[in-house]
Amino acid sequence: KEFLVEISGTTVTITCPLTEGSITWQSTGVTPISDERKYVIENHDSTPVNVSCSSGEKTYHMYLNARVCTNCEELDALAVTGIITADLLITFGVLILVYYFSKDRKGRASPSAGSRPRGQKVQRPPPVPNPDYEPIRKGQREVYAGLESRGF
């Protein structure tokens, strides 16, 4: 059996696993005055505490190291799910907007400060021919006459 610990703000509520008999609580630093199944610590200061509850011969011990804060907000699972879903939808919407606005600008050339002025198109000289792959010219067929197709 286990203790049930509930934290709300600076209030810590501990429920003892014992169900029958008169329950006695013991705690380090604080003298609990409670004979109930639940033990409430008001204005807990986040210091570790050893807590034990006993009834007759049965005793349960627990080391409580709970972090509490005064300005904390409690969120349920539905609120967290809503926040995450809204964030994903907004991110997806921005992604689609960026895609559609950038898609229209792909074909356009953007003028930049260092670009040369657009005048007449300057023709580039033809590439330097590779001497290993010269085209066959009309007067030079005898160079390639010795090459015949081989039958396989």
KACOR-V690031 format. One record per residue. N is the residue number from 1. RES is the residue in three letters. SS is DSSP state (~ for helix, > for strand, _ for the rest). Layout:
{{N & RES & SS} {N & RES & SS}}
This chain:
{{1 & LYS & _} {2 & GLU & _} {3 & PHE & _} {4 & LEU & >} {5 & VAL & >} {6 & GLU & >} {7 & ILE & >} {8 & SER & >} {9 & GLY & _} {10 & THR & _} {11 & THR & >} {12 & VAL & >} {13 & THR & >} {14 & ILE & >} {15 & THR & >} {16 & CYS & _} {17 & PRO & _} {18 & LEU & _} {19 & THR & _} {20 & GLU & _} {21 & GLY & _} {22 & SER & _} {23 & ILE & _} {24 & THR & >} {25 & TRP & >} {26 & GLN & >} {27 & SER & >} {28 & THR & _} {29 & GLY & _} {30 & VAL & _} {31 & THR & _} {32 & PRO & _} {33 & ILE & _} {34 & SER & _} {35 & ASP & _} {36 & GLU & _} {37 & ARG & _} {38 & LYS & >} {39 & TYR & >} {40 & VAL & >} {41 & ILE & >} {42 & GLU & _} {43 & ASN & _} {44 & HIS & _} {45 & ASP & _} {46 & SER & _} {47 & THR & _} {48 & PRO & _} {49 & VAL & >} {50 & ASN & >} {51 & VAL & >} {52 & SER & >} {53 & CYS & >} {54 & SER & >} {55 & SER & >} {56 & GLY & _} {57 & GLU & _} {58 & LYS & >} {59 & THR & >} {60 & TYR & >} {61 & HIS & >} {62 & MET & >} {63 & TYR & >} {64 & LEU & >} {65 & ASN & _} {66 & ALA & _} {67 & ARG & _} {68 & VAL & _} {69 & CYS & _} {70 & THR & _} {71 & ASN & _} {72 & CYS & _} {73 & GLU & _} {74 & GLU & _} {75 & LEU & _} {76 & ASP & _} {77 & ALA & ~} {78 & LEU & ~} {79 & ALA & ~} {80 & VAL & ~} {81 & THR & ~} {82 & GLY & ~} {83 & ILE & ~} {84 & ILE & ~} {85 & THR & ~} {86 & ALA & ~} {87 & ASP & ~} {88 & LEU & ~} {89 & LEU & ~} {90 & ILE & ~} {91 & THR & ~} {92 & PHE & ~} {93 & GLY & ~} {94 & VAL & ~} {95 & LEU & ~} {96 & ILE & ~} {97 & LEU & ~} {98 & VAL & ~} {99 & TYR & ~} {100 & TYR & ~} {101 & PHE & ~} {102 & SER & ~} {103 & LYS & ~} {104 & ASP & ~} {105 & ARG & _} {106 & LYS & _} {107 & GLY & _} {108 & ARG & _} {109 & ALA & _} {110 & SER & _} {111 & PRO & _} {112 & SER & _} {113 & ALA & _} {114 & GLY & _} {115 & SER & _} {116 & ARG & _} {117 & PRO & _} {118 & ARG & _} {119 & GLY & _} {120 & GLN & _} {121 & LYS & _} {122 & VAL & _} {123 & GLN & _} {124 & ARG & _} {125 & PRO & _} {126 & PRO & _} {127 & PRO & _} {128 & VAL & _} {129 & PRO & _} {130 & ASN & _} {131 & PRO & _} {132 & ASP & _} {133 & TYR & _} {134 & GLU & _} {135 & PRO & _} {136 & ILE & _} {137 & ARG & _} {138 & LYS & ~} {139 & GLY & ~} {140 & GLN & ~} {141 & ARG & ~} {142 & GLU & ~} {143 & VAL & ~} {144 & TYR & ~} {145 & ALA & _} {146 & GLY & _} {147 & LEU & _} {148 & GLU & _} {149 & SER & _} {150 & ARG & _} {151 & GLY & _} {152 & PHE & _}}
